[in-house]
Amino acid sequence: MKGWDISPPGVATVVSNVGTVMSAMEGIVEAYSGDVQGAATSAGTLAPGGAAGEHKGQAGLVAAALAEFVEGTANELMSIGVRVGKSANGAVEATMAYQAGDIEMAAETQHRAAGAVLPDMPNGWKADRQ
């Protein structure tokens, strides 16, 4: 009997690797925040209209653009973990469903080949199903 084109151990390895990367995500986000702040601070104080120099309390065009970029991408950045978690959980659930289906198909194939009566199977599958 031909099996499913899926490797449960392979899925487990990938999900484990994703978990490892997501564990490091907090540090990556903190570094991103610090890097953006550093870039904004180092960008100087070029002000609207092309004026340069000391402008107390004025961040400058590059810093303003960086702040706007961070504000515009904050929701996406915050949702990365949620999306990755849902994807990993979906992969695990799909693999479990494939395994359950594979077991049921194998049992049914063996039953038909042997002409035997099967006991009740998990997940509500009964031997009397045709």
N, C-alpha and C positions, 0 to 999 in steps of 0.2 A: 504494500500500500504506500502510495506517495504521501509524504508528510507536508506540513506547511512550510512555506518559504520564509521562515523566521527562526531566529536562533535565540531562545530565551536567555542562555548565558551571555550572548552578545548584547542583548538589550540590557541585561543587568549591569554589564560592564560599562556601557555607555551612560546609563542613568547614574551609576556611581561616579563616573568621571564628571558628569554635569554637576552633581552634588559637590564635588571637590572644588570645582570652579566657582560655584555659587557661594561657597563658604568664604572664598577670597573676595567676593564682590563688594563687601562692606568696605574693605581697605581700598579697593579700586575707586569706589565712589568718593571716599574721603580724599584720596589723592587728586582726583579730578577737580573737586571743589577747591582744594588748595592751589592747584595748578592754574585754574581760571582766575583765582584771586591774585596770584602772582603775576600773571600776564596782564591783568587790568592795572595793577600797581606799576608795573614796569613799562607800560605803554606810553607813559608821559601824559602831558596835559594839553595836547593840541585841542584847542577849543573850536567850536563852530565859527566859521568865518576865516579860518586859517591862522588865528593867533596862537602863538606858542609862548611857553614860559610858565611862571608861577601863577596859578589860578587856584587860590585857596578855596577848598570846598567844591571844586569842579573836577569831575573825573576825566573828562576828555572824551573824544569820539570813540576811540578803540574800547575803552572801558565801558562806555555806554552800549556799544554794540555787543560786547561780551555779556553784559548783564541782560540785554534783550534776548540773546541767544540762549542763555541759561534758563531764563524765565520761559521761553518758548519750548524748550525741550525737557523741562523738569518732569512733567507728567509721564513722558515716555521713559525717562531714566528711572523713575520710581516704579514703573510697572514692569520692568525687565524681569525682576525676580518672580513676580506673580505669573507672568507669561511662561517663563522657563519652568516653574513648578507645575503649572497645569499641563504643559507639554510632556514633561517627564512622567507625571501621573497618568496621562493618557496613554503613553507608550507602555507603561506597566499594565494598565487595565486591558489594553488591546492584546498584549501578549498573553495575559491570563485567559482571556476569552478564546484566543486561538488554541491555547493548550487544552482548555475544556472541550472545545469543539473537536480537536484532534482525538482526544480520549474517547469521546462519544462516537465519532466516526469509526475508530478502530474497533471499539466494542461491537458496534452494529455490524461491521464487516465480518468480524470473527463469528458473531452469532449467526449470520446468514450462511457463512461457509460451513459451520458445524451443525446447523439446524438445531441448536440448543436453545433452551429458555434462559433468558438473562434475568438476574435479580434486578430489583429497582436500582437505578443509577442516580448519582447526585444531580442537583439542579433540576429536579422534577422530571428527568428523562426516564421513561418507563420501558421495560422490555417489550411491551405489547405495541409500541409505536411501529408503524410500517414505513 
